[in-house]
Amino acid sequence: MKLLEARPLSSGCVILRYEPSETKRGFAAVNGCMSTFQNSTQTDVRPAAASGTFAIGGDLPVHRLGFGAMRITGPGIWGEPADHDEAIAVLKAAVELGITIIDTADSYGPEVSERLIAQALYPYPADLVIATKAGLVRPGPGDWEPDGRPEHLRAAVEGSLRRLRLERIDLLQLHRPDPKVPFDDQVNTLVELQREGKIRHVGLSNVSVEQLKAARRIAAIVSVQNLYNLSDRSAEDVVAYCTHENIAFIPWFPLATGDLARTGGTLARVAHAHGALPAQVALAWLLAKSPVILPIPGTSKVKHLKENLEGARLRLSESDLQELQ
């Protein structure tokens, strides 16, 4: 068996790829653990791979546990990060640990998150999907205002293409419907950009089932990104609809646990039983909730990134899920 590639990763992993063989199996050594693969197709033992896969729009397969790139910016999601090198390290580690979808927005920073992603990861791995959003403007730290005017959405997409160094955005989501602009006009603008080849797939964020249905009469909507977690299930009807229609549901603020994580609380008990952190249980619960859910926990620290990714390997029992219900 001929060794074709030995690729060291900054996380300490080394991936080995061998020539295909009809009679022998190859091996990939990753952090001292051996994983077999055949005909040069390695078994992915990176933690994010344990979350399973989902094909966004039917043609963009991703590992279900992704990364949200909002927290790599400054306080109030404004300006440059306090530790630029750590922000770059987090992005690099995310990919090396198997994350294949990174969620961002032009309003994160604003513009900072997208620039950092390109700085850290361009040229991008072939299997990496970068999802970004347009439709919010930032008057100042912590302030968010919708702007769904067609001219703004067009300018926002052009800016994202430039900052991310892309010719086409794989997934562009309307960040929040603007009540001052007809909803159909906002969706139609994204459809026009899609026809022009600047967007591959269209998604929505912060919408109701009724808005999602209305948008689907205009466009093929492949994803919805709403607030949803163990302690806030107000989007339960949207999750159910997306599950039925096989639309990706991307929960933002996925690690919120509320009183469930208090000492003696339900989440704390389940976490203790598994020797896990409450955040890991929260992510495992989301992954078990529906096959279309793609959690995107964010962080500005490599240590926290690695901790979150262990949630992909955690398997909750039926009794665990009933207790958390």
Protein Blocks (a to p, Z undefined) as FASTA:
>chain_A
ZZfbdcddfkopacddddddfkbccdddeehiacddeehiacdfbfklmnopadehhiac
cdfbdcdfklmmcehiiajdfblmlmmmmmmmmmmnopabdcddfkgoghmlmmmmmmmm
mccdfklccdddehiacfbghiacddfbfklmmmmmmmmmmmnopabdfbacdfbacfkb
cfklmmmmmmmmmmnopafbdcdehiafklmmmmmmmmccfbdcddddfklcklmmmmmm
mmmnopacddehklbgbjmlpghiaklmmmmmnopafklmmmmmmmmmpmkbccddddfb
fklmmmmmmmmmpccdfklmmmmZZ
